[in-house]
Amino acid sequence: MKAKNRMHNIIYHVLVFLFGLVMIYPLLWMIFSSFKPTNTIFATAATLLPENWTAANYATGWKGFANVPFGRFFANSLFISTIATIGTVFSSVLVAYGFSRCKFPGKKLLFSAMLITMMLPAQVLMIPQYLWYNQLGWVGSYLPLIVPYFFAIQGFFVYLMNNFIDGIPRDLDEAARIDGCSFYGIFARVILPLVVPAMITATIFSFIWRWDDFLGALLYVKNSAQYPACLALKLFCDPGSSSDYGAMFAMATLSILPVVIIFISLQKYLVDGIATSGLKG
């Protein structure tokens, strides 16, 4: 029986390893291709490791375009992602606190409407939002990519934090109220410190989604010097002439590093936030 179980474990781990390898192979191919000379990338596409290693693609890609270094695009992405994430997290926790602890007419209706927005494809809202932002004069700036997130427009995070707050005993609220805390005092002194794991989980997801928001930047950012990194990568591809795929792969490899670092650094809090928020099933 032990030998049989051991064989099952071996087969299981081998299959999982092979499946994982298939899943990450395109990423590995991109990373290793960034160290190949541009003119040999597709000629040697069948081989993963470069025959002649070179770091010239990183130097070329970092120079950027039109005297704008690629570091500027990284700074743009960091600015948009950071500010939008701060707005998303704090607005979502406020709305979630209201849904969890407040009683008001139409509460269930509003909560249902919030859940429905989670099922609504973003493409359905694309044209109305663009027309609205254009009337406000926001097109061509970062405002459409930042300001809306200060109004808890992402229902997933509200739902995440609402479940987390529902798990906090209301006895703590009553004890704080007896000690003289107001409604806002209870939120700041009791709820907010306890909801930190869910906030960190929301921070990770929000930052990753904003960092990778290619379509939003494509719609609203017009000046190439204001491009975030995800949009600036397309400048390496020129359908009318030659494309520098080596530099593009090099900068794409660098562009995933912040997300990977954040995910690895906060992985423990990510697991805790999901496990204790009611999303574990």
C-alpha positions in Angstrom: 0.0 0.0 0.0 2.8 2.4 0.8 4.5 1.6 -2.5 1.3 2.2 -4.3 0.7 5.6 -2.6 4.3 6.6 -3.3 3.8 5.8 -7.0 0.6 7.8 -7.1 2.4 10.8 -5.5 5.3 10.5 -8.0 2.9 10.4 -10.9 0.9 13.3 -9.5 3.9 15.6 -9.0 5.4 14.7 -12.4 2.1 15.6 -14.2 1.8 18.8 -12.2 5.4 19.7 -13.0 4.8 19.1 -16.7 1.6 21.0 -16.8 3.2 23.9 -15.0 6.1 23.8 -17.4 3.7 24.1 -20.4 1.9 27.0 -18.7 5.1 29.0 -18.1 6.9 28.0 -21.3 5.8 31.2 -23.3 7.1 33.3 -20.4 10.4 31.5 -20.3 10.7 31.8 -24.1 10.2 35.5 -23.9 12.8 35.9 -21.2 15.5 33.8 -22.9 14.6 35.5 -26.3 15.5 38.8 -24.7 19.1 37.6 -24.6 19.2 36.6 -28.3 20.2 38.9 -31.1 17.0 40.4 -32.7 17.7 38.9 -36.1 18.0 35.4 -34.7 14.9 35.3 -32.3 12.4 33.8 -34.8 15.1 31.9 -36.7 15.9 30.0 -33.5 12.4 30.0 -32.1 12.4 26.2 -31.6 15.3 26.4 -29.2 14.8 27.9 -25.8 18.3 28.8 -24.8 20.3 31.4 -26.8 23.3 30.2 -28.8 24.9 33.6 -28.4 24.0 35.5 -25.2 23.8 39.2 -25.4 22.5 42.0 -23.2 22.4 44.6 -26.0 18.6 44.3 -26.2 18.3 45.7 -22.6 20.6 48.6 -23.4 18.7 49.4 -26.6 15.3 49.1 -25.0 16.2 51.2 -22.0 17.0 54.1 -24.4 13.3 54.4 -25.2 12.0 56.6 -28.0 12.3 60.2 -29.0 14.7 61.1 -26.1 12.3 59.5 -23.6 14.0 56.7 -21.7 12.0 53.6 -20.9 12.5 54.4 -17.2 10.1 57.2 -17.8 7.4 54.8 -18.9 8.0 52.6 -15.8 7.6 55.8 -13.7 4.3 56.5 -15.4 3.1 53.0 -14.7 4.1 53.2 -11.1 2.4 56.6 -10.6 -0.9 55.4 -12.2 -0.9 52.0 -10.4 0.0 53.4 -7.0 -2.5 56.3 -6.9 -5.3 54.2 -8.4 -4.6 51.4 -6.0 -4.7 53.7 -3.0 -8.1 55.1 -4.1 -9.5 51.6 -4.8 -8.5 50.1 -1.5 -9.7 53.0 0.8 -12.9 53.7 -1.1 -13.7 49.9 -1.2 -13.2 49.5 2.5 -15.4 52.4 3.3 -18.2 51.2 1.1 -17.8 47.6 2.5 -18.0 49.0 6.1 -21.2 50.8 5.2 -22.8 47.6 3.7 -21.7 45.5 6.6 -22.5 47.7 9.6 -25.1 50.3 8.4 -28.8 49.9 8.0 -30.4 52.1 5.4 -33.3 51.8 2.8 -32.4 50.0 -0.4 -29.3 48.4 1.1 -30.0 45.0 -0.4 -30.8 46.5 -3.7 -27.6 48.5 -3.8 -25.6 45.5 -2.8 -27.2 43.4 -5.6 -26.5 46.2 -8.1 -22.8 46.1 -6.9 -22.7 42.3 -7.5 -24.2 42.7 -10.9 -21.4 45.1 -11.9 -19.0 42.3 -11.3 -20.7 40.3 -14.0 -20.8 43.2 -16.5 -18.1 43.0 -19.2 -15.9 46.1 -19.2 -16.3 46.3 -23.0 -20.0 47.2 -22.5 -19.1 50.3 -20.6 -16.1 51.3 -22.8 -17.9 53.6 -25.3 -20.2 55.4 -22.7 -17.3 55.9 -20.4 -15.2 57.4 -23.2 -17.9 59.8 -24.2 -18.4 60.9 -20.6 -14.7 61.4 -20.0 -14.4 63.2 -23.3 -17.2 65.6 -22.3 -15.3 66.3 -19.0 -12.1 67.0 -20.9 -10.2 64.2 -19.3 -9.2 62.4 -22.5 -5.5 62.8 -23.0 -4.7 62.7 -19.3 -4.3 60.2 -16.4 -7.6 61.3 -14.8 -9.8 58.5 -16.4 -7.2 56.0 -15.2 -7.1 57.3 -11.6 -10.1 59.3 -10.4 -12.9 56.7 -10.9 -11.1 54.3 -8.6 -11.6 56.7 -5.7 -15.3 55.8 -5.9 -15.2 52.1 -5.3 -16.1 51.1 -8.9 -14.6 47.6 -8.6 -17.2 45.5 -6.9 -14.9 42.6 -6.4 -12.9 44.5 -3.7 -16.1 45.7 -2.0 -17.4 42.2 -1.9 -14.0 40.9 -0.6 -13.8 43.4 2.3 -17.5 43.1 3.1 -17.2 39.4 3.7 -14.1 40.1 5.8 -15.8 42.7 7.9 -18.9 40.5 8.4 -16.6 38.0 10.1 -15.5 40.6 12.7 -17.7 40.2 15.9 -20.1 43.0 16.4 -19.3 42.8 20.1 -16.2 44.8 19.3 -18.3 47.6 17.9 -20.5 47.6 21.0 -17.5 47.7 23.3 -16.0 50.6 21.3 -19.3 52.4 21.4 -19.5 52.1 25.1 -16.0 53.5 25.4 -17.2 56.6 23.6 -16.2 55.8 20.0 -18.3 57.4 17.3 -19.3 55.6 14.1 -16.2 56.8 12.4 -14.1 56.1 15.5 -15.2 52.4 15.4 -14.1 52.3 11.8 -10.7 53.8 12.3 -9.9 52.2 15.7 -11.5 48.8 15.4 -12.4 47.8 11.9 -9.5 49.2 9.9 -6.7 47.5 11.9 -8.5 44.2 11.6 -9.2 44.4 7.9 -5.5 44.9 6.9 -5.1 41.4 5.4 -8.1 42.0 3.1 -6.7 45.4 2.2 -3.3 43.9 1.3 -5.1 41.3 -0.9 -7.0 44.1 -2.6 -3.7 46.1 -3.0 -2.0 43.2 -4.7 -4.8 42.5 -7.2 -5.5 46.2 -7.9 -1.8 47.1 -8.5 -1.4 44.1 -10.9 -4.6 45.0 -12.8 -3.7 48.7 -13.1 -0.1 47.9 -14.1 -1.4 45.7 -16.9 -4.2 48.0 -18.0 -3.2 48.3 -21.7 -6.7 49.1 -23.0 -7.4 51.9 -20.6 -4.1 53.6 -21.4 -4.6 53.0 -25.2 -8.0 54.8 -25.0 -7.2 57.8 -22.9 -3.4 58.6 -23.1 -2.4 60.4 -26.2 1.0 61.8 -25.5 3.7 59.1 -26.0 5.8 60.6 -23.2 2.9 59.8 -20.8 2.6 56.2 -21.9 2.8 53.5 -19.2 5.1 50.6 -19.7 2.4 48.2 -21.0 1.5 50.7 -23.8 5.1 51.8 -24.5 6.0 48.2 -25.4 3.9 48.5 -28.6 6.2 51.2 -29.9 8.9 48.6 -30.6 6.6 47.1 -33.2 6.3 49.0 -36.4 4.2 47.4 -39.1 5.5 49.8 -41.7 9.2 48.9 -41.1 11.3 46.7 -39.0 10.4 45.8 -35.4 12.9 45.4 -32.6 11.5 42.3 -30.9 14.6 41.8 -28.9 14.3 45.2 -27.2 10.6 44.6 -26.7 11.1 41.3 -25.0 13.8 42.8 -22.8 11.6 45.6 -21.6 8.6 43.2 -21.3 10.8 41.0 -19.0 11.7 44.1 -16.9 8.0 45.2 -16.8 6.9 42.0 -15.1 9.5 42.3 -12.3 7.6 44.8 -10.1 4.5 42.6 -10.2 6.5 39.4 -9.4 8.3 41.2 -6.5 5.1 42.5 -5.0 3.4 39.1 -5.3 6.3 37.2 -3.7 6.7 39.8 -1.0 3.1 39.9 0.0 2.1 36.3 -0.8 1.5 35.4 2.9 -0.9 38.3 3.3 -2.6 37.4 0.0 -3.4 33.9 1.2 -4.5 35.1 4.7 -6.8 37.8 3.1 -8.5 35.3 0.8 -8.8 32.5 3.4 -10.4 34.8 6.1 -12.7 36.8 3.8 -15.2 34.1 3.0 -14.0 33.4 -0.5 -12.5 30.0 0.3 -15.8 28.3 -0.4 
